[in-house]
Amino acid sequence: MRELSSTGANGRLQATVFKKCSLDLHRPESNKGCAGGTCQHTCEASGVERCPHKWTVRYVVNGVQREKSFADEMDAGKRVRYGTGLKKARDFQLELTRGKRAQGGTYVDPKAGAELFGPAAEAFIMSGAVHAVPGTRKLYLSCYRANVRPLFAHRTLAQMTTQATAEEAAGLLNVTMAGMSATYRRNARMIITGTMDAAARADKVARHRLTGIRLTDTARPAAAPDDDDDEAGGFVFITDDQVRQLAEGTPVTGRTGRARTIAGVGIAAWLQRTMGLRIREALGVEKADFRTRKNGERYLRLRSQASRDGRTRAPLKHRSEGEGRNVPVPDMVWDMVAAMPDGPLCPGPRGTRFMPYNAARTRFAAIMNVMGVEGYTTHSLRHQFASECLDDGMNIMDLSAALGHADPSITLRTYVHAMPDAEQRTRAQMNARWTARPALKAAA
């Protein structure tokens, strides 16, 4: 039986109608199944039109090979109506060809585009396409539900492909969300475009116009040239075990098969993760900076940070010489520090007093690459600390003081995404305060 093929107008669609049982496809010289007698090529080519096997349409959509099978129908007397399966296969082949021509290169099932964007977006966030630990997914869901869902959730995927939708999305990201951090707006953009990219890969839509939306610089002023230790980083969360690898280093196997260890950044990783220090603040800490008050409270007296080259210490960001803050110390970190020798906790190589910033940054990137974590920077541990503190209900003023922000508004603007339950907490506090209702009379 000769294969029936059809090519779309752009020459890229191949839709072939055939029966897999045909001996015409038997290739013992090149197919192991055929050579071993395990193939399904059992019917003479001249008789496949009346054999009991189904007709198959094999086609390629956006680079992915697909198949669909069609059986011959049976009449009321349960007699096979030979040729009906072939007719259905040819009709489907024709539908593919027409769809390919009409859509300019991508065939899409029209019913697929009727799916709602909302469920598709939440499925995308929870899918393997988004490489994130549970805490990061929670932040993505919060960002989506607070900003994207109200505008787009009830639209179909097909409606999301229009130029008008692209303009609305740009307005959402650059006007409605203008007062929010660039990282938060990038997360919202990633959710919108990523959901539609996934829909296109699944052939639910042909294409969309959401790619390429630029974020205007409206969220906050650019950092000064010497502030790259506060580099923009995605709000990506990692596990405690991954923090340990950042601190202690991680083994890798090179291209030659030789094993080696990528050095970590030492206790600096835990100082950032558990106390919210900036990377150069963590690198510049010495054992003598950990103090105990008369009442037994333990704190870190932070008055300086490591210089970029690690040779000395410099004033804290936005602070003059000698100015700083006292940061509470968790018991776990106190015990770590107690077991370490006097002097710098993160000494640098070749006699450098502190680990240079570039060395720490390189180690961060290398270890994150080995672990397959994208978007993680030397500032992400600090983001994770702050986000979890707010999620646990910490007062914004207290957090701002712990982080050393020059203004609490910076804290609020940067981490507003981490307070999705603020309204519920406020309502609970109000109800708790007014459990005993006073006798009130409405004003006349």
TORROZA-269592 format. One record per residue (C-alpha): residue in one letter; x negated, y negated, z negated. Coordinates in nm, 2 decimals, m for minus. Each point is the difference from the previous one (the first is absolute). Example, Ala and Ser with C-alpha at 12.3 -4.5 7.8 and 13.67 -1.06 7.14 Angstrom:
2
+------+--------+--------+--------+
! resn !     c1 !     c2 !     c3 !
+------+--------+--------+--------+
!    a !  m1.23 !   0.45 !  m0.78 !
!    s !  m0.14 !  m0.34 !   0.07 !
+------+--------+--------+--------+
END
This chain:
444
+------+--------+--------+--------+
! resn !     c1 !     c2 !     c3 !
+------+--------+--------+--------+
!    m !   0.00 !   0.00 !   0.00 !
!    r !  m0.16 !  m0.33 !   0.11 !
!    e !  m0.02 !  m0.27 !  m0.28 !
!    l !   0.22 !  m0.30 !   0.07 !
!    s !  m0.19 !  m0.32 !  m0.10 !
!    s !   0.10 !  m0.36 !   0.00 !
!    t !  m0.22 !  m0.31 !  m0.03 !
!    g !   0.13 !  m0.34 !  m0.12 !
!    a !  m0.05 !  m0.32 !   0.19 !
!    n !  m0.32 !  m0.09 !  m0.18 !
!    g !  m0.15 !   0.35 !   0.07 !
!    r !  m0.04 !   0.08 !  m0.37 !
!    l !   0.31 !   0.21 !  m0.08 !
!    q !  m0.03 !   0.37 !   0.08 !
!    a !   0.32 !   0.19 !  m0.06 !
!    t !  m0.03 !   0.36 !   0.11 !
!    v !   0.29 !   0.26 !   0.01 !
!    f !  m0.10 !   0.36 !  m0.03 !
!    k !   0.05 !   0.33 !  m0.18 !
!    k !  m0.27 !   0.11 !  m0.23 !
!    c !   0.07 !   0.37 !   0.08 !
!    s !  m0.10 !  m0.04 !   0.36 !
!    l !  m0.29 !   0.22 !   0.11 !
!    d !  m0.11 !  m0.29 !   0.22 !
!    l !  m0.15 !  m0.14 !  m0.32 !
!    h !  m0.19 !   0.31 !  m0.09 !
!    r !  m0.37 !  m0.09 !  m0.02 !
!    p !  m0.20 !   0.30 !  m0.15 !
!    e !  m0.32 !  m0.15 !   0.12 !
!    s !   0.04 !  m0.32 !  m0.20 !
!    n !   0.27 !   0.07 !  m0.26 !
!    k !  m0.09 !   0.22 !  m0.30 !
!    g !   0.37 !   0.09 !  m0.06 !
!    c !   0.04 !   0.11 !   0.36 !
!    a !  m0.33 !   0.20 !  m0.02 !
!    g !   0.10 !   0.17 !  m0.32 !
!    g !   0.35 !   0.08 !   0.11 !
!    t !   0.17 !  m0.22 !  m0.25 !
!    c !   0.13 !  m0.28 !   0.23 !
!    q !   0.37 !  m0.05 !   0.08 !
!    h !  m0.04 !   0.02 !   0.38 !
!    t !   0.22 !   0.31 !   0.06 !
!    c !   0.23 !  m0.09 !   0.29 !
!    e !  m0.07 !   0.01 !   0.37 !
!    a !   0.01 !  m0.35 !   0.15 !
!    s !   0.26 !   0.11 !   0.25 !
!    g !   0.25 !   0.10 !  m0.28 !
!    v !  m0.04 !  m0.27 !  m0.26 !
!    e !   0.31 !  m0.18 !   0.12 !
!    r !   0.21 !   0.29 !  m0.14 !
!    c !  m0.21 !   0.10 !  m0.30 !
!    p !   0.13 !  m0.06 !  m0.35 !
!    h !  m0.27 !  m0.25 !  m0.10 !
!    k !   0.04 !  m0.37 !  m0.03 !
!    w !  m0.11 !  m0.27 !   0.24 !
!    t !  m0.26 !  m0.24 !  m0.14 !
!    v !  m0.07 !  m0.37 !   0.08 !
!    r !  m0.35 !  m0.10 !  m0.10 !
!    y !  m0.07 !  m0.37 !   0.00 !
!    v !  m0.24 !  m0.26 !  m0.16 !
!    v !   0.13 !  m0.30 !  m0.19 !
!    n !  m0.26 !  m0.26 !  m0.10 !
!    g !  m0.28 !   0.25 !   0.03 !
!    v !   0.18 !   0.27 !  m0.21 !
!    q !   0.11 !   0.32 !   0.17 !
!    r !   0.36 !   0.10 !  m0.06 !
!    e !   0.22 !   0.29 !   0.10 !
!    k !   0.38 !   0.06 !   0.01 !
!    s !   0.17 !   0.33 !   0.09 !
!    f !   0.33 !   0.06 !   0.18 !
!    a !   0.19 !   0.34 !   0.00 !
!    d !   0.25 !   0.12 !   0.26 !
!    e !   0.35 !  m0.05 !  m0.12 !
!    m !   0.26 !   0.28 !  m0.04 !
!    d !   0.36 !   0.00 !   0.12 !
!    a !   0.31 !   0.10 !  m0.19 !
!    g !  m0.07 !   0.37 !   0.08 !
!    k !  m0.35 !  m0.03 !  m0.14 !
!    r !  m0.15 !   0.03 !   0.34 !
!    v !  m0.32 !  m0.19 !   0.06 !
!    r !   0.04 !  m0.30 !   0.24 !
!    y !  m0.34 !   0.02 !   0.17 !
!    g !  m0.13 !  m0.33 !   0.12 !
!    t !   0.17 !  m0.21 !  m0.27 !
!    g !  m0.32 !  m0.01 !  m0.21 !
!    l !  m0.20 !  m0.11 !   0.30 !
!    k !   0.25 !  m0.28 !   0.08 !
!    k !  m0.02 !  m0.13 !  m0.36 !
!    a !  m0.38 !   0.00 !   0.02 !
!    r !   0.00 !  m0.19 !   0.33 !
!    d !   0.25 !  m0.25 !  m0.14 !
!    f !  m0.22 !  m0.06 !  m0.30 !
!    q !  m0.30 !  m0.03 !   0.23 !
!    l !   0.18 !  m0.27 !   0.20 !
!    e !   0.10 !  m0.18 !  m0.31 !
!    l !  m0.36 !  m0.01 !  m0.11 !
!    t !  m0.11 !  m0.14 !   0.33 !
!    r !   0.27 !  m0.27 !   0.01 !
!    g !  m0.08 !  m0.10 !  m0.36 !
!    k !  m0.37 !  m0.03 !   0.08 !
!    r !   0.06 !  m0.23 !   0.29 !
!    a !   0.25 !  m0.22 !  m0.19 !
!    q !  m0.22 !  m0.04 !  m0.30 !
!    g !  m0.32 !  m0.06 !   0.19 !
!    g !  m0.22 !   0.28 !  m0.14 !
!    t !   0.17 !   0.13 !  m0.31 !
!    y !   0.30 !   0.23 !  m0.02 !
!    v !   0.20 !  m0.04 !  m0.32 !
!    d !   0.32 !   0.17 !  m0.11 !
!    p !   0.25 !  m0.28 !  m0.03 !
!    k !   0.15 !   0.16 !  m0.31 !
!    a !  m0.33 !  m0.02 !  m0.19 !
!    g !   0.00 !  m0.38 !   0.00 !
!    a !   0.33 !   0.00 !  m0.19 !
!    e !  m0.18 !   0.09 !  m0.32 !
!    l !  m0.01 !  m0.28 !  m0.26 !
!    f !  m0.32 !  m0.18 !  m0.07 !
!    g !   0.05 !   0.02 !  m0.38 !
!    p !  m0.03 !   0.37 !  m0.05 !
!    a !  m0.27 !   0.02 !   0.27 !
!    a !  m0.21 !  m0.26 !  m0.19 !
!    e !   0.03 !   0.18 !  m0.34 !
!    a !  m0.08 !   0.33 !   0.17 !
!    f !  m0.31 !  m0.16 !   0.16 !
!    i !  m0.12 !  m0.14 !  m0.33 !
!    m !   0.02 !   0.34 !  m0.16 !
!    s !  m0.15 !   0.19 !   0.30 !
!    g !  m0.35 !   0.12 !   0.05 !
!    a !  m0.05 !  m0.28 !   0.26 !
!    v !  m0.05 !  m0.23 !  m0.30 !
!    h !  m0.31 !   0.11 !  m0.19 !
!    a !   0.08 !  m0.11 !  m0.36 !
!    v !   0.02 !   0.13 !  m0.35 !
!    p !   0.35 !  m0.01 !  m0.17 !
!    g !  m0.07 !  m0.34 !  m0.17 !
!    t !  m0.08 !  m0.16 !   0.33 !
!    r !   0.31 !   0.15 !   0.17 !
!    k !   0.21 !  m0.15 !  m0.29 !
!    l !  m0.14 !  m0.34 !   0.08 !
!    y !   0.08 !   0.04 !   0.37 !
!    l !   0.35 !   0.11 !  m0.08 !
!    s !   0.04 !  m0.30 !  m0.22 !
!    c !  m0.13 !  m0.24 !   0.27 !
!    y !   0.24 !   0.16 !   0.26 !
!    r !   0.31 !  m0.01 !  m0.22 !
!    a !  m0.06 !  m0.35 !  m0.12 !
!    n !  m0.08 !  m0.16 !   0.33 !
!    v !   0.05 !   0.22 !   0.31 !
!    r !   0.31 !   0.20 !  m0.09 !
!    p !   0.24 !  m0.30 !  m0.04 !
!    l !  m0.07 !  m0.11 !   0.36 !
!    f !  m0.05 !   0.32 !   0.20 !
!    a !   0.12 !   0.31 !  m0.19 !
!    h !   0.34 !   0.02 !   0.17 !
!    r !  m0.13 !  m0.05 !   0.36 !
!    t !  m0.06 !   0.29 !   0.23 !
!    l !  m0.34 !   0.09 !   0.12 !
!    a !   0.11 !  m0.11 !   0.35 !
!    q !   0.10 !  m0.34 !  m0.13 !
!    m !  m0.34 !  m0.04 !  m0.16 !
!    t !  m0.17 !   0.02 !   0.34 !
!    t !   0.12 !  m0.34 !   0.13 !
!    q !  m0.20 !  m0.33 !   0.03 !
!    a !   0.26 !  m0.16 !  m0.23 !
!    t !  m0.08 !   0.24 !  m0.27 !
!    a !  m0.38 !  m0.06 !   0.04 !
!    e !   0.07 !  m0.37 !  m0.05 !
!    e !   0.21 !   0.06 !  m0.31 !
!    a !  m0.28 !   0.22 !  m0.14 !
!    a !  m0.25 !  m0.27 !   0.06 !
!    g !   0.23 !  m0.25 !  m0.18 !
!    l !   0.04 !   0.24 !  m0.29 !
!    l !  m0.38 !   0.05 !  m0.04 !
!    n !  m0.10 !  m0.36 !   0.05 !
!    v !   0.29 !  m0.21 !  m0.12 !
!    t !   0.21 !   0.20 !  m0.25 !
!    m !  m0.30 !   0.16 !  m0.16 !
!    a !  m0.23 !  m0.30 !   0.05 !
!    g !  m0.07 !  m0.05 !  m0.37 !
!    m !  m0.12 !   0.36 !  m0.05 !
!    s !  m0.35 !   0.14 !   0.03 !
!    a !  m0.15 !   0.09 !   0.33 !
!    t !  m0.04 !   0.36 !  m0.12 !
!    y !   0.37 !   0.03 !  m0.09 !
!    r !   0.11 !  m0.14 !   0.33 !
!    r !  m0.24 !   0.24 !   0.18 !
!    n !   0.16 !   0.29 !  m0.18 !
!    a !   0.35 !  m0.12 !   0.12 !
!    r !  m0.13 !  m0.02 !   0.35 !
!    m !  m0.16 !   0.34 !  m0.02 !
!    i !   0.34 !   0.15 !  m0.11 !
!    i !   0.19 !  m0.16 !   0.29 !
!    t !  m0.25 !   0.08 !   0.28 !
!    g !  m0.09 !   0.34 !  m0.14 !
!    t !   0.36 !   0.11 !  m0.02 !
!    m !   0.05 !  m0.10 !   0.36 !
!    d !  m0.33 !   0.15 !   0.12 !
!    a !   0.11 !   0.33 !  m0.16 !
!    a !   0.34 !  m0.03 !   0.18 !
!    a !  m0.18 !  m0.05 !   0.33 !
!    r !  m0.23 !   0.30 !  m0.06 !
!    a !   0.31 !   0.21 !  m0.08 !
!    d !   0.16 !  m0.12 !   0.33 !
!    k !   0.29 !  m0.17 !  m0.19 !
!    v !  m0.08 !  m0.33 !   0.18 !
!    a !  m0.19 !  m0.07 !   0.31 !
!    r !  m0.20 !  m0.30 !  m0.13 !
!    h !   0.04 !  m0.29 !  m0.23 !
!    r !  m0.12 !  m0.36 !  m0.01 !
!    l !  m0.10 !  m0.02 !  m0.37 !
!    t !  m0.37 !   0.07 !   0.06 !
!    g !  m0.22 !  m0.30 !  m0.01 !
!    i !   0.19 !  m0.21 !  m0.25 !
!    r !  m0.25 !  m0.24 !  m0.15 !
!    l !   0.01 !  m0.12 !  m0.35 !
!    t !  m0.04 !  m0.37 !  m0.04 !
!    d !  m0.23 !  m0.13 !  m0.28 !
!    t !   0.28 !  m0.13 !  m0.23 !
!    a !  m0.04 !   0.21 !  m0.31 !
!    r !  m0.30 !  m0.15 !  m0.17 !
!    p !  m0.32 !  m0.19 !   0.08 !
!    a !  m0.29 !   0.19 !   0.14 !
!    a !  m0.27 !   0.12 !  m0.25 !
!    a !  m0.32 !  m0.20 !  m0.03 !
!    p !  m0.30 !   0.16 !   0.18 !
!    d !  m0.15 !   0.12 !  m0.33 !
!    d !   0.32 !   0.17 !  m0.10 !
!    d !  m0.03 !   0.32 !   0.20 !
!    d !  m0.01 !   0.20 !  m0.32 !
!    d !   0.37 !  m0.09 !   0.00 !
!    e !   0.04 !   0.14 !   0.35 !
!    a !   0.35 !   0.06 !   0.12 !
!    g !   0.08 !   0.36 !  m0.06 !
!    g !   0.31 !   0.21 !   0.06 !
!    f !   0.22 !   0.09 !  m0.30 !
!    v !  m0.11 !   0.36 !   0.03 !
!    f !   0.00 !   0.22 !  m0.31 !
!    i !  m0.24 !   0.29 !  m0.07 !
!    t !   0.01 !   0.28 !  m0.26 !
!    d !  m0.21 !   0.01 !  m0.32 !
!    d !  m0.21 !   0.28 !   0.15 !
!    q !  m0.08 !  m0.22 !   0.30 !
!    v !  m0.10 !  m0.28 !  m0.24 !
!    r !  m0.24 !   0.25 !  m0.16 !
!    q !  m0.15 !   0.08 !   0.34 !
!    l !  m0.05 !  m0.37 !   0.05 !
!    a !  m0.18 !  m0.02 !  m0.33 !
!    e !  m0.21 !   0.31 !   0.02 !
!    g !  m0.04 !   0.04 !   0.37 !
!    t !   0.12 !   0.28 !   0.23 !
!    p !  m0.17 !   0.29 !   0.19 !
!    v !   0.00 !   0.00 !   0.38 !
!    t !  m0.14 !   0.23 !   0.27 !
!    g !  m0.18 !  m0.17 !   0.28 !
!    r !   0.01 !   0.09 !   0.37 !
!    t !  m0.29 !   0.23 !  m0.04 !
!    g !   0.17 !   0.19 !  m0.28 !
!    r !  m0.22 !  m0.15 !  m0.27 !
!    a !   0.18 !  m0.09 !  m0.32 !
!    r !  m0.05 !  m0.33 !  m0.17 !
!    t !   0.17 !  m0.23 !  m0.25 !
!    i !   0.13 !  m0.35 !   0.07 !
!    a !  m0.09 !  m0.20 !  m0.31 !
!    g !   0.29 !  m0.16 !  m0.19 !
!    v !   0.03 !  m0.34 !  m0.16 !
!    g !  m0.02 !   0.13 !  m0.36 !
!    i !   0.22 !  m0.13 !  m0.28 !
!    a !   0.09 !  m0.31 !   0.21 !
!    a !   0.28 !   0.21 !   0.16 !
!    w !   0.16 !   0.07 !  m0.34 !
!    l !  m0.05 !  m0.37 !  m0.11 !
!    q !   0.20 !  m0.11 !   0.30 !
!    r !   0.26 !   0.28 !  m0.02 !
!    t !   0.07 !  m0.03 !  m0.37 !
!    m !  m0.07 !  m0.36 !  m0.08 !
!    g !   0.06 !  m0.19 !   0.33 !
!    l !  m0.35 !  m0.14 !   0.04 !
!    r !  m0.13 !  m0.14 !   0.34 !
!    i !  m0.27 !   0.21 !   0.15 !
!    r !  m0.29 !  m0.24 !  m0.08 !
!    e !   0.14 !  m0.05 !  m0.35 !
!    a !  m0.02 !   0.38 !  m0.05 !
!    l !  m0.35 !   0.03 !   0.15 !
!    g !  m0.13 !  m0.28 !  m0.23 !
!    v !   0.13 !   0.14 !  m0.33 !
!    e !  m0.26 !   0.10 !  m0.27 !
!    k !   0.06 !   0.22 !  m0.30 !
!    a !  m0.05 !  m0.29 !  m0.24 !
!    d !   0.30 !  m0.17 !   0.16 !
!    f !   0.24 !   0.24 !  m0.17 !
!    r !   0.09 !  m0.13 !  m0.34 !
!    t !   0.22 !   0.08 !  m0.31 !
!    r !   0.20 !  m0.25 !  m0.20 !
!    k !   0.03 !   0.01 !  m0.37 !
!    n !   0.34 !   0.15 !   0.03 !
!    g !  m0.14 !   0.29 !   0.21 !
!    e !   0.13 !  m0.12 !   0.33 !
!    r !  m0.24 !   0.08 !   0.29 !
!    y !  m0.06 !  m0.24 !   0.29 !
!    l !  m0.24 !  m0.08 !   0.28 !
!    r !  m0.15 !  m0.35 !  m0.03 !
!    l !  m0.01 !  m0.09 !   0.37 !
!    r !  m0.19 !  m0.32 !   0.08 !
!    s !  m0.19 !   0.08 !   0.32 !
!    q !  m0.01 !   0.23 !   0.30 !
!    a !  m0.29 !   0.16 !   0.20 !
!    s !  m0.15 !  m0.21 !   0.27 !
!    r !   0.04 !   0.13 !   0.35 !
!    d !  m0.35 !   0.13 !   0.02 !
!    g !   0.02 !   0.15 !  m0.35 !
!    r !  m0.31 !  m0.18 !  m0.13 !
!    t !   0.18 !  m0.21 !  m0.26 !
!    r !   0.33 !  m0.11 !  m0.13 !
!    a !   0.21 !  m0.29 !   0.12 !
!    p !   0.31 !  m0.19 !  m0.13 !
!    l !   0.34 !   0.17 !   0.04 !
!    k !   0.22 !  m0.09 !   0.30 !
!    h !   0.17 !  m0.34 !  m0.05 !
!    r !  m0.19 !  m0.04 !  m0.33 !
!    s !  m0.30 !  m0.22 !  m0.12 !
!    e !  m0.30 !   0.14 !  m0.17 !
!    g !   0.10 !   0.16 !  m0.33 !
!    e !   0.37 !   0.00 !   0.07 !
!    g !   0.19 !   0.33 !   0.02 !
!    r !   0.25 !   0.22 !  m0.17 !
!    n !   0.03 !   0.29 !  m0.24 !
!    v !   0.15 !   0.32 !   0.14 !
!    p !   0.15 !   0.27 !  m0.22 !
!    v !  m0.19 !   0.33 !   0.02 !
!    p !   0.18 !   0.34 !   0.02 !
!    d !  m0.14 !   0.28 !  m0.22 !
!    m !  m0.10 !   0.21 !   0.29 !
!    v !  m0.23 !  m0.28 !   0.14 !
!    w !  m0.13 !  m0.08 !  m0.35 !
!    d !  m0.11 !   0.37 !  m0.04 !
!    m !  m0.17 !  m0.01 !   0.34 !
!    v !  m0.19 !  m0.31 !  m0.08 !
!    a !  m0.10 !   0.13 !  m0.35 !
!    a !  m0.18 !   0.30 !   0.17 !
!    m !  m0.20 !  m0.22 !   0.24 !
!    p !  m0.34 !  m0.16 !  m0.07 !
!    d !  m0.04 !  m0.37 !  m0.08 !
!    g !  m0.02 !  m0.26 !   0.28 !
!    p !   0.18 !  m0.01 !   0.33 !
!    l !   0.26 !   0.27 !   0.05 !
!    c !  m0.04 !   0.00 !   0.38 !
!    p !  m0.38 !  m0.05 !   0.06 !
!    g !  m0.11 !  m0.05 !   0.36 !
!    p !  m0.27 !   0.19 !   0.19 !
!    r !  m0.37 !  m0.07 !   0.00 !
!    g !   0.01 !  m0.20 !  m0.32 !
!    t !   0.28 !  m0.23 !   0.09 !
!    r !   0.18 !  m0.09 !  m0.32 !
!    f !   0.35 !   0.05 !   0.14 !
!    m !   0.14 !   0.19 !   0.29 !
!    p !   0.02 !  m0.24 !   0.30 !
!    y !   0.35 !  m0.07 !   0.13 !
!    n !  m0.08 !   0.13 !   0.36 !
!    a !  m0.12 !   0.33 !  m0.15 !
!    a !   0.32 !   0.05 !  m0.19 !
!    r !   0.21 !  m0.10 !   0.30 !
!    t !  m0.18 !   0.25 !   0.22 !
!    r !   0.04 !   0.28 !  m0.25 !
!    f !   0.37 !  m0.08 !  m0.04 !
!    a !   0.05 !   0.02 !   0.38 !
!    a !  m0.20 !   0.32 !   0.04 !
!    i !   0.19 !   0.18 !  m0.28 !
!    m !   0.34 !  m0.12 !   0.12 !
!    n !  m0.09 !   0.12 !   0.35 !
!    v !  m0.09 !   0.35 !  m0.13 !
!    m !   0.33 !   0.01 !  m0.20 !
!    g !   0.19 !  m0.11 !   0.31 !
!    v !   0.15 !  m0.31 !  m0.18 !
!    e !   0.06 !  m0.30 !   0.24 !
!    g !   0.02 !  m0.36 !  m0.10 !
!    y !  m0.17 !   0.03 !  m0.34 !
!    t !  m0.25 !  m0.26 !  m0.10 !
!    t !  m0.21 !  m0.11 !  m0.30 !
!    h !   0.31 !  m0.20 !  m0.11 !
!    s !   0.26 !   0.27 !   0.02 !
!    l !  m0.07 !   0.14 !  m0.35 !
!    r !   0.08 !  m0.34 !  m0.14 !
!    h !   0.32 !  m0.02 !   0.21 !
!    q !   0.10 !   0.35 !  m0.13 !
!    f !  m0.06 !  m0.11 !  m0.37 !
!    a !   0.20 !  m0.32 !   0.04 !
!    s !   0.29 !   0.17 !   0.19 !
!    e !   0.04 !   0.27 !  m0.26 !
!    c !  m0.02 !  m0.24 !  m0.29 !
!    l !   0.29 !  m0.20 !   0.15 !
!    d !   0.19 !   0.31 !   0.08 !
!    d !  m0.03 !   0.10 !  m0.37 !
!    g !   0.15 !  m0.34 !  m0.10 !
!    m !  m0.31 !  m0.21 !  m0.09 !
!    n !   0.06 !  m0.37 !  m0.03 !
!    i !  m0.13 !  m0.19 !   0.31 !
!    m !  m0.18 !  m0.25 !  m0.23 !
!    d !  m0.18 !   0.28 !  m0.19 !
!    l !  m0.10 !   0.17 !   0.33 !
!    s !  m0.13 !  m0.32 !   0.15 !
!    a !  m0.22 !  m0.06 !  m0.30 !
!    a !  m0.14 !   0.36 !   0.02 !
!    l !  m0.07 !  m0.04 !   0.37 !
!    g !  m0.16 !  m0.34 !  m0.04 !
!    h !   0.21 !  m0.18 !   0.25 !
!    a !  m0.03 !  m0.37 !   0.01 !
!    d !   0.38 !  m0.04 !   0.01 !
!    p !   0.28 !   0.24 !  m0.09 !
!    s !   0.17 !  m0.09 !   0.32 !
!    i !  m0.29 !   0.19 !   0.18 !
!    t !   0.09 !   0.31 !  m0.19 !
!    l !   0.37 !  m0.03 !   0.07 !
!    r !  m0.05 !  m0.07 !   0.37 !
!    t !  m0.25 !   0.29 !   0.04 !
!    y !   0.19 !   0.26 !  m0.20 !
!    v !   0.37 !  m0.09 !   0.05 !
!    h !   0.05 !   0.33 !   0.18 !
!    a !  m0.09 !   0.19 !  m0.32 !
!    m !   0.31 !  m0.13 !  m0.18 !
!    p !   0.29 !   0.17 !   0.18 !
!    d !   0.18 !   0.08 !  m0.33 !
!    a !  m0.04 !  m0.35 !  m0.14 !
!    e !   0.37 !  m0.08 !   0.04 !
!    q !   0.10 !   0.33 !  m0.17 !
!    r !  m0.23 !  m0.06 !  m0.29 !
!    t !   0.13 !  m0.36 !  m0.04 !
!    r !   0.36 !   0.12 !   0.00 !
!    a !  m0.09 !   0.27 !  m0.27 !
!    q !  m0.17 !  m0.26 !  m0.22 !
!    m !   0.30 !  m0.23 !   0.04 !
!    n !   0.25 !   0.27 !  m0.09 !
!    a !  m0.22 !   0.10 !  m0.30 !
!    r !  m0.01 !  m0.36 !  m0.13 !
!    w !   0.38 !  m0.05 !   0.03 !
!    t !   0.12 !   0.34 !  m0.12 !
!    a !   0.20 !  m0.18 !  m0.27 !
!    r !   0.21 !  m0.23 !   0.20 !
!    p !   0.09 !  m0.34 !  m0.17 !
!    a !   0.35 !  m0.12 !   0.03 !
!    l !  m0.01 !  m0.25 !   0.29 !
!    k !   0.27 !  m0.21 !   0.15 !
!    a !  m0.02 !  m0.12 !   0.36 !
!    a !  m0.03 !  m0.37 !   0.05 !
!    a !   0.32 !  m0.18 !   0.08 !
+------+--------+--------+--------+
END
